Amino acid sequence: MTGTIEPQGTDERGTSLNPGVHPQVEDPSEDAIYGGRYQDLVALKDRLLADVDALRVELKAERGDDPVAHLLGRVKGPASLREKCGRKGVPATADAAFGRIHDIVGVRVVCTFLNDVYLMRDRIARLPGVKVVCEKDYIRHVKPNGYRSYHMVVRVDGDLCAEFQLRTISQDTWAALEHQMKYKHDLTGNLALITAELKRCADELASTDLSMQTIRDMIRSSDLSGGDVRCDC
């Protein structure tokens, strides 16, 4: 799940890449790609969103602030799921999709500060019934194009999988703009220059994230000591 997660309330049905082969139905729960488990996927998405919201309340009571700026969830639409099966060389069947595609349910947790990403990762990993299957830290191990995010696949109650993407506001902004500019347009200009500029912007935003984290740490340290924060600018 490296693309955009549609927020709740958007159309999750999608359209068929080849309607003649995979006709789409009005109700996604009737699509064969879900093997009759579409409502289970929706229920899992809703459960995980509720679990994260409960963590936010708990952490706000502990620390005085909410570590999450916004929270989104989605169930991958049938066309998108079939397209990913094709890219991964997986048969477009329910059994194969559920066994090999781990981001059919996706949750994006956008945090205010960098340290909050890892705080939320740790709290989510300890949720009841949640077992971490695999993790990829693209914040400490940045992708060549500049993409930064923390990906964590979990299995819930020994059954269905979901993928969490955890990132800062800056990282989320960059990913959304990069997706819009690079994948929703036919680029006829200098692709190498555009790629380099996107990478440069990603690095500058990463630097800003570190600076903002430092400033917050200074403020918290001052609050604990009862002193004033001085900045010799």
C-alpha positions as CSV (number, residue, x, y, z in Angstrom):
1,M,0.0,0.0,0.0
2,T,2.3,2.7,-1.2
3,G,-0.3,4.7,-2.9
4,T,-3.1,6.9,-1.7
5,I,-5.6,5.6,0.9
6,E,-9.1,6.8,0.2
7,P,-10.7,8.3,3.4
8,Q,-13.9,6.8,4.8
9,G,-17.0,7.8,2.8
10,T,-15.4,7.6,-0.6
11,D,-16.4,5.0,-3.3
12,E,-14.6,1.8,-2.4
13,R,-16.0,-0.1,-5.4
14,G,-13.7,1.1,-8.1
15,T,-14.2,0.3,-11.8
16,S,-13.0,-2.8,-13.7
17,L,-9.8,-2.7,-15.6
18,N,-11.5,-5.0,-18.1
19,P,-15.3,-5.0,-17.7
20,G,-15.7,-7.8,-20.2
21,V,-13.6,-10.2,-18.0
22,H,-14.4,-8.8,-14.6
23,P,-17.8,-7.2,-14.5
24,Q,-18.3,-5.0,-11.5
25,V,-21.4,-5.2,-9.4
26,E,-23.1,-2.4,-7.6
27,D,-22.6,-3.9,-4.2
28,P,-18.8,-4.7,-3.6
29,S,-19.8,-7.3,-1.1
30,E,-21.0,-9.5,-4.0
31,D,-17.8,-9.3,-5.9
32,A,-16.1,-12.7,-6.1
33,I,-12.6,-11.3,-5.4
34,Y,-13.6,-10.9,-1.7
35,G,-14.9,-14.5,-1.4
36,G,-17.9,-13.4,0.5
37,R,-15.8,-11.6,3.2
38,Y,-16.2,-8.0,2.2
39,Q,-18.2,-7.1,5.3
40,D,-15.5,-8.8,7.5
41,L,-12.9,-6.5,5.8
42,V,-15.1,-3.4,6.5
43,A,-15.5,-4.6,10.1
44,L,-11.8,-5.0,10.5
45,K,-11.1,-1.5,9.1
46,D,-13.7,0.0,11.5
47,R,-12.3,-2.0,14.5
48,L,-8.7,-0.8,13.8
49,L,-9.8,2.8,13.4
50,A,-11.7,2.6,16.7
51,D,-8.7,1.0,18.4
52,V,-6.4,3.8,17.2
53,D,-8.9,6.4,18.3
54,A,-8.9,4.8,21.7
55,L,-5.1,5.0,21.8
56,R,-5.3,8.7,20.9
57,V,-7.6,9.3,23.9
58,E,-5.4,7.3,26.2
59,L,-2.2,9.1,25.1
60,K,-3.8,12.5,25.3
61,A,-4.7,11.8,28.9
62,E,-1.2,10.7,29.6
63,R,0.7,13.4,27.8
64,G,-1.7,16.3,27.3
65,D,-1.7,16.2,23.5
66,D,-2.9,14.0,20.7
67,P,-0.1,12.4,18.7
68,V,-2.2,11.9,15.7
69,A,-3.1,14.7,13.3
70,H,-5.6,12.6,11.2
71,L,-6.6,9.0,10.6
72,L,-7.8,7.4,7.5
73,G,-8.9,3.8,6.5
74,R,-10.1,2.0,3.5
75,V,-10.9,-1.4,2.0
76,K,-9.2,-1.8,-1.4
77,G,-11.7,-1.7,-4.2
78,P,-12.2,-4.8,-6.4
79,A,-10.5,-3.2,-9.5
80,S,-7.6,-2.0,-7.4
81,L,-7.3,-5.4,-5.8
82,R,-7.3,-7.2,-9.2
83,E,-4.7,-4.7,-10.5
84,K,-2.4,-5.4,-7.6
85,C,-2.8,-9.2,-8.0
86,G,-1.8,-8.7,-11.6
87,R,1.3,-6.7,-10.7
88,K,2.3,-9.2,-8.0
89,G,1.7,-12.2,-10.3
90,V,-1.0,-13.5,-8.0
91,P,-4.2,-15.2,-9.4
92,A,-7.2,-12.9,-9.1
93,T,-9.0,-15.2,-6.8
94,A,-10.2,-14.6,-3.2
95,D,-7.9,-17.4,-1.8
96,A,-4.8,-16.0,-3.5
97,A,-5.6,-12.4,-2.8
98,F,-6.2,-13.0,0.9
99,G,-3.1,-15.1,1.2
100,R,-0.7,-12.9,-0.7
101,I,-2.1,-9.3,-0.6
102,H,-1.7,-7.9,2.9
103,D,-3.1,-4.4,2.4
104,I,-6.6,-5.2,1.4
105,V,-7.4,-3.3,4.6
106,G,-5.3,-0.2,5.0
107,V,-5.1,2.3,7.8
108,R,-3.0,5.5,7.6
109,V,-2.0,7.2,10.8
110,V,-0.6,10.7,10.2
111,C,1.3,12.0,13.2
112,T,2.3,15.5,14.2
113,F,5.9,14.8,15.1
114,L,8.5,12.2,14.1
115,N,8.8,10.5,17.5
116,D,5.0,10.1,17.6
117,V,5.2,7.8,14.6
118,Y,7.3,5.3,16.6
119,L,5.2,5.8,19.7
120,M,2.0,4.9,17.7
121,R,3.8,2.0,16.1
122,D,4.6,0.5,19.6
123,R,1.1,1.1,20.9
124,I,-0.6,-0.4,17.9
125,A,1.7,-3.5,18.0
126,R,0.5,-4.1,21.6
127,L,-3.2,-4.0,20.8
128,P,-5.2,-7.1,21.9
129,G,-5.5,-9.7,19.1
130,V,-2.9,-7.9,16.9
131,K,0.2,-9.7,15.8
132,V,2.9,-7.9,13.7
133,V,3.6,-9.9,10.5
134,C,6.2,-7.7,8.9
135,E,7.5,-4.1,9.1
136,K,9.4,-1.8,6.8
137,D,10.9,1.4,8.1
138,Y,11.1,3.8,5.1
139,I,11.8,6.7,7.5
140,R,15.2,5.4,8.6
141,H,15.7,3.5,5.4
142,V,14.4,6.1,2.8
143,K,13.4,4.9,-0.6
144,P,15.5,6.2,-3.5
145,N,12.8,8.6,-4.6
146,G,12.6,10.2,-1.1
147,Y,9.5,8.4,0.1
148,R,9.3,8.1,3.9
149,S,6.8,6.2,5.9
150,Y,6.6,3.3,8.4
151,H,4.7,0.3,7.1
152,M,3.5,-2.4,9.4
153,V,1.4,-5.5,8.4
154,V,-0.6,-7.0,11.2
155,R,-2.8,-10.1,11.5
156,V,-5.8,-9.7,13.7
157,D,-7.2,-12.6,15.8
158,G,-5.2,-15.0,13.7
159,D,-7.4,-14.2,10.7
160,L,-7.3,-11.2,8.3
161,C,-4.3,-8.9,7.7
162,A,-4.2,-5.2,7.5
163,E,-1.4,-2.7,6.7
164,F,-0.7,0.4,8.8
165,Q,1.1,3.3,7.2
166,L,2.4,5.7,9.9
167,R,4.0,9.0,8.9
168,T,4.3,12.6,9.7
169,I,2.2,15.4,8.2
170,S,5.2,16.5,6.1
171,Q,5.7,12.9,4.8
172,D,2.1,12.5,4.1
173,T,1.9,15.8,2.2
174,W,5.0,14.8,0.1
175,A,3.6,11.4,-0.7
176,A,0.2,12.8,-1.8
177,L,1.8,15.4,-4.1
178,E,4.3,12.9,-5.5
179,H,1.5,10.5,-6.3
180,Q,-0.6,13.2,-7.9
181,M,2.2,14.6,-10.0
182,K,4.0,11.5,-11.0
183,Y,1.2,8.9,-11.4
184,K,-1.8,10.9,-12.5
185,H,-0.1,12.6,-15.4
186,D,1.8,11.6,-18.5
187,L,5.1,13.3,-17.8
188,T,6.6,14.5,-21.1
189,G,9.3,16.8,-19.6
190,N,12.6,16.0,-18.0
191,L,11.7,13.0,-15.8
192,A,15.1,12.9,-14.3
193,L,14.9,16.5,-13.2
194,I,11.4,16.1,-11.8
195,T,12.5,13.0,-9.8
196,A,15.5,14.9,-8.5
197,E,13.4,17.8,-7.4
198,L,10.9,15.6,-5.7
199,K,13.8,13.9,-3.8
200,R,15.2,17.3,-2.8
201,C,11.8,18.4,-1.5
202,A,11.5,15.2,0.5
203,D,14.9,15.7,2.1
204,E,14.1,19.3,3.0
205,L,10.8,18.3,4.6
206,A,12.7,15.6,6.5
207,S,15.0,18.2,7.8
208,T,12.0,20.3,8.9
209,D,10.5,17.3,10.7
210,L,13.7,16.9,12.7
211,S,13.8,20.7,13.5
212,M,10.2,20.6,14.7
213,Q,10.9,17.6,16.8
214,T,13.8,19.4,18.4
215,I,11.7,22.5,19.1
216,R,9.0,20.4,20.7
217,D,11.6,18.6,22.9
218,M,13.0,22.0,24.0
219,I,9.5,23.2,24.9
220,R,8.7,20.1,26.9
221,S,12.1,20.2,28.7
222,S,11.4,23.9,29.6
223,D,7.9,23.0,30.8
224,L,9.4,20.3,33.1
225,S,12.1,22.6,34.5
226,G,9.8,25.7,34.7
227,G,12.2,27.8,32.7
228,D,11.9,29.8,29.5
229,V,12.9,28.6,26.0
230,R,15.5,30.8,24.5
231,C,16.3,30.8,20.8
232,D,19.2,33.0,19.7
233,C,18.1,33.6,16.1
